[in-house]
């Protein structure tokens, strides 16, 4: 791995050099196994799946006494000729293999999902510090920040006049953070998140989760948690931990358009950098909102009623966690308290007439339902956050909200009042599920202060189907996405 351009942050170049040492397959390390009282020549290499494998040879005269359980009972060390020392813990072992071939030396390898510097045998003792995460993702499983749909105004290039904008800076609880992508060689993208001041380790991880969730919502690309976590405090021991987790996802439904359009239309579709910072702030404050962004990304990966079910859960979580309420206008079907009270009185009066004729449990349930009869149905409750935020829903969007219950109970939505009446079941499920994803994302972006446009995949699908049925095949290839503005939600661009 090599930097394609110099970074304004000098530690980036040092880190890339260190990562390159780890990735060199020809370096002879020393493998120390304390319980065996033995040291072996070994090589370390990164596998395609992101795990790390230690290859070593066991001489025949040692093999009889060799106990492979030593790897599972205690940590082992790798020592590099220049002094680099890495610790591999038993809890991170993924696989172990020994190859016996007649009288030849015994070849063995151990696969790990993580390693760390050797500061603490019981596990890394993270303290307060300046932290950085170098997140590695395969190019085919992530959206580059250069094509993310975000209006980038800053660069990590040492030449600050460079047009290669790749950096987002935002403030959170009075501290400055940088999130950017380093241009590196190879088949991976390298995303970096850095704290500019000292903070607690757990706080930094929450910031990381908020940034990754925000990026996933905007781009459909969930970057996961694989890579290097590093403490950058100068007066403390250097702390590093590499972790590989199979949690990367990429959806084909990014919320913000990153396509190319004529004139200045493309510019109007981009998400301002300050809105990204606002979104990170919003997600940092509430973990359920971060999970909702993950659910929206998962919905974009899923198909059929699974997409709609996941999107419905995400939307309900967002509406509930954002706590958008209008105290002056309670969520009731009948606003007049006197009329509502009279209705409940008459219903209870009628129910009491049959009290002795039905089972007590049934009677109690009916009485409970009367007590809740003036409450809005869940679908109508979901409309309230949009109304309070000033987002006007059209009939098709309201229909999608009404359909959430079908998905949650594992059934298919049905056309209603001539809405989507001509669609087959597959197309209807796709449009409703995809629009539920969009509606959840709209609430978060609006709360973060965004009034621009988002991609409406449901409406795009309808347009392209119309082109297809009318024989306008060439126009489909030239067509971008349909968009909806959040400020005036019924405006179609």
N, C-alpha and C positions, 0 to 999 in steps of 0.2 A: 504494500500500500504506500502510495506516495502522494503528497500534495501537488495539485496541478497549478497552484498559485500560492504565493506567500500570504500568511495570515497576519492580521494586525495583532493577534494574541500570540505572543512568543511561545506560550506553553503548548499551543496546538502543534507546532512543529516538533517539539520535544516528545509529545505524546504519540504523534504519527511515527516518529523514529522508533519509539519503544514498541508500538504495536507491530512494526515491521520486523523487529527482532523476534517477537513471539511467533510471527508467521513464517519465518525462515525454516524450511524443513532440513537444511543441511547443518545446522548448529548441533554440536555434540554437547548435551547437557549431562550433568551428574544427577542420577536418581538416588536419593537417600531414603532407605526404609529402616527407620530406627529399630523396630522389633526384630528385624532380620540381622541387625548389625552389619549391614552390607550396603555397598554403593555400586551402582551399575551405570555404564554408559547408556544414554537414552536420547531419543529425538522426540520433539513435541511438534504436532501438526494439527491444524484446524481441519475438521471434516466438513463435507458439504452441508451437513445438517446444523453446523455451527458449534457442535461440541468439540472438545479438545481430546486428542489421543496421545498417550505416551507409549512409544515403542521402545522396547529394550530387549537385551539378550541375556539369558541366564546360563552361565557356564555349566557344563555337565557335572563338574565336581561340587557345585553348589546346589544344583537342582534337587538332589535327594533331601536336603535339609530345608529347601525353600517351601514356605507356607504362604499360599496366595491369600489366605484369610487375613494376613497382616495388613492388606490394603483396606480391609473393612473394619479393622480394629483400631487403627490409628492413622493420623495424617502422614503424608509423604512429602518430600521436598524435591524440587528441581533447582539445580544450581547451574547458572550460565557462566562461561569462562570470564566474562567481564564483571561478574559480581551480582547479577540479577538473581534474586532468590524468590521462588514461588512456592506457595503452600497449596496442596490438594487435599481436600477433606473427604473422608469416607462417605459422608451423606450425599455427596454429589457424584458418586460412581454410577455410571449408566450401564457399562458392560466390561467384561474381563475375558481375555482370550489367551490360551497357551497353545502353541503349535509344536508338536514333537515329531521330529523327522530323523529316525534312526540314530546315528551317533553324532549328528550335527548339533551345534549349540541350540538351545531351546529359545524360541522366539515368543515373546509375550507382549501384550498391549493392554492398557487400561483406558477406558473412555470416561471422561468427566464432562459434566455440564457447567462447571464453574471452577475458578481458581482465584487465589488472592495473594497479596503480599503477606509475609510471615509475621505480622505484628502481634498476632494474638492467636494462640493455638485453639482457644475455645470459640473462635469466630471473631470477625473484625469488630473492634470496639469503636464504633463511629461516635464522634463527639461533635461539638460545634465547630464549624469551619466554613471555608469557601469551597463549594462543591462544583463538580462538572460531570456531566454524563455524555459519553460518546456512544451514540446509539447506531448500531450497524444493522442495515436492512438490505436484503437482496433487491436489485433494481426492478425486477419484475413483480415485486410484492409491495411497492410503495410508490407514492407520487412525490416527485422531486419538488422542493420548495420553489424552484425556479418556475415551475409550471403549476403552482398550487392554486392560482386564482386570487392570491393575496397581493395587494399593492405593496411591493417591497421598495423601501426608500433608502436602505442602508446596506453596507457591504462589510464582510469580514476581511476583504482583501487589504493588504498593506497599502496598496494604492487606493486611497479613499475616493479618488475620482473615477474609479472603475465603474463601468455600466453594468457589471455583473452583480446585481443586487440580490442578496441572499440572507439578510439578517433582520430579525424582529427584536426590538427592545421594548420591554414593558416594565411597569412598576407594580409591585405587590407588597402589601403591608409595609410600605416605606422603603422597600429594597428594590434595586434594579436587577433585572435578569436579561440575558441574551439567549435567543434561540435562533440557530442558523444551520445551514448545510455546508459542510466543507467539500470543495471539489477535489475528489481523490480518484486515483486510478483503481482499476479492478471492477468487479461485478457487483459492488455494494454501494449504497448511499450511506453517507456518514452525517448524522444529525447531532448537533451539540447544544446542550442546555447548560448555562453557566450562571452561578450566583456571583454578584459583584461585591457582596459584603458577607460577613460571617453570619451564619444561621444554624439552627439545629438540623441534624441529619433527617429526622422525620418530616420536618417542615419542607425540606428540599424535595423529598420524595413525593409529598403531596403536590408541590408545584409541578414536578415532572408529570404526575398523573393528570393534572389539569391541562398542561400544555399538550400532551399526547391526545387527550380527549377532545380538546378544541380543534386540533389539527385533523383528527379523524372526522369530526362533524363537518368540517369545511371541505375536505378533500376526499373523504371516503377511505382514507388510508390510515389504519391503526398501526402505529410504528412498533408497538410492543415494548418489551423491557430488556431486550438483548443488547449487550455491549459492556462498556467499561464505566464504572462509577469511581470517581477519583476525588480525594481530598487535596485541595491546593494550598493549604496553609503552609507558609514558608518555615515557620518556627516549630512545626510538628513533624512527626514521622510521615513519610510518604505512604499513603494508603491507597490501594487499588484493589478492585474486585471485578472480575469478568464473570458475567452470567449469560447463559443461553437459555431462552425460554421460547417455546413454540407458540407464541401468542400474536403473531403478525396477521393482519387481515387487510384485504383491499376490496372495496365495494365498487361496483360500476355505476354508483349513483352519488357522485359528489354533490354537495349542496350548492357550492359556488362554481360557476362556469369558468373553465380555463381554456375555452376554445378561442379561435381566431375569427373575427368578424370585420366587416367593412367599416370604414369611417371611424368614428370615435365610440361606436356602440360597445366595442370590446372593453374599453376603459370604464364604462359605466357599470359593467358587470362585476368588477373586481371588489374584493373586500378590503376596506382601508386597514392599514396596519394597527391603528389605535383601537379599532373594533376587536381585532384579535386579542389585544391586551385586555380589553373590557370583558371579553368572553372568558379568558383565562381566570380573571378575578372572580367572575360569577361561578365558574366551575370549582375553583379552589375552595370557596366557602361551603359548598355542599357536595359531599361525596356521591349521593344518589344521582345528582345531575351528571356527574362524570360517568357513572354507570349507564345512564340513559343515552349518552353519546356513544358508548360502546354498543349498546343495544341497537341503536339506529344503524351503526356500521354493520353489525351482525345481520340485521334485517336486509341490508343491501346485498349481502353475500347470499342470503337464503332465497328460496323460491316458493311459489305457491302460497298456501295459507300460512306456512311457517313465517314468511316475510310479514304478512299482515298481523299475525299474532304477536311477534316480537315488537313490531312498530307500535301496536296498540298499547303494549305494556310501557314502552318508552314514553309515549305521549302522555299517558296517565301519570307516570312518575314525574315528568317535567311540570305538568299542570299543578300537581299537588305540591311539589317541592318548591316551586317558585313562589307559592303563597300569595298569588295575585287575588285579592279580594276587594270588593267594593262594600265597605262597611255601611254606606248609606243606602245600599240597595241589596238586601239579603237575597241569597239564591233560593227563592221560593216561587212556586207556581202562582199562588194567590198572594199578592203583596198586602192587601188590606187585612189587618189583623182581626178585625171584627168578623169579616166574612169567613176567614179561615177558621176562626174559633167556632163559629156557628156550624160550619160544615162538619168539623170533628164531633161536635156535640150531637148533631142529628145522626151521624153514623154510629157513634157509640150507643146512642139510645136505641137504635134499631138492632144492633148486635146483642144488646142485653136481653132482648125479647126471646132470643133463641139460646141463651146461655145454658139452660139445662138440657138442651136437645143435641149438643155436640160435645165431643171430648174436650176436657179442660185444656189439654195441650194445644188443640186446634183453636179453641177460643182465645187463649193467650196470644197465639201468633197473629190472629186476626186483629186483636186489640192493638198489638204492637204496630201492625201495618197501618192502622188508622192514625196512630200517633205520628207516622212518617209520611202520611199521604200528601202533604203539601210540599214535600221536598222535591227538588228537580231530579229527573232521571240522570244517570251518570253521563249519558251522551250530551244532554243539555248543559250539565255542569262543565263539560269540556269546552263548550262554546264561550263560557264566561271569560276565561283568560284572554281570548282573542278580542272580545268586545271591549274589555277594560284597557287593553293595550292599544286599541284603535285599529285593529286588524279586521277588516271587513271580510266575512266569509260568504262565498256564493253558495247556491243550492247544492252544487256538486261536492264542495268541501264539507258542507253540513251532512250530506248523505254519507260521506266517508267516515265522519265522526259517529254517525248513527250505526254504521256497520261494524264498529269495533267489537261489539258483543258477539257477532257471528264468529269472528276470528278467535276470540278468547274461549269460545266453546267448541272450537274445532269444526265449524260448519262454514259453508260458503255464503257470502253476501248475495242478496237478491235485488234485482232492479226495483226501483220504487218511483212512482209518480213520473214515469217516462224517462227517468235519469238512467243513462247507460242501457237503455232498453234493447238496443240492437247488438250489444256485445255478447260474445260467448262467455262461458264460465271462466276459462283460462284468462282471457283478456280483462274481465271484470276484476278478478282477484289481483292481477298484476297492477291495474290502475289504482284500485282502492288501497292496497298495501303500500304502494310506492308513495301515494299522496299522504298517507298517515305518517310516513317517515318525514316527508317535507314539512308537514304541519308542526311536528314536534321540533324540528330544526328552526322553523320560523319563530316560534315562541322564544327560543334561546337567543337567536340573533337580534330579535326586536328588543328583548330585555337588555342586551349588550349595547344597544344604541344604533343598530343597523336598520336603514330604511330602504336599502337598494333592492336588487333583484336576486332571486334564487331560481334554480332550475326546476321546472315543473315536468317531471318525467311522464306523469300521467297524461297531461295535455299533449306533450310531444308525441306520445304513443298514438293518441287519437288522430293527430294531424298526419303522421306518417302512414297510418292505416288507411286514411282517406285517400292519400296520394297513391297508395298501392292498389286500392280497389278501383281507382279511376284511371289506372294505367300510366300514371306520371312517375315512372321508375327513375328517370334521370334526376328529377327534382328531389327525390329522397336523399340521394348522395350529396346534394348541395345544401341540404337543410341542416341547420344547427339545432339548438334546443329551444323549446318554448320557455318563456320566463314569466314569473309573477313578481310584481313589486310588493314589498311588505308595507310601505307607507300607504298605498292605495291598492288593496289586494286584488281588486277586480280588474285592474289594468293589465291587459295582456300585451307584451312587447313582441 
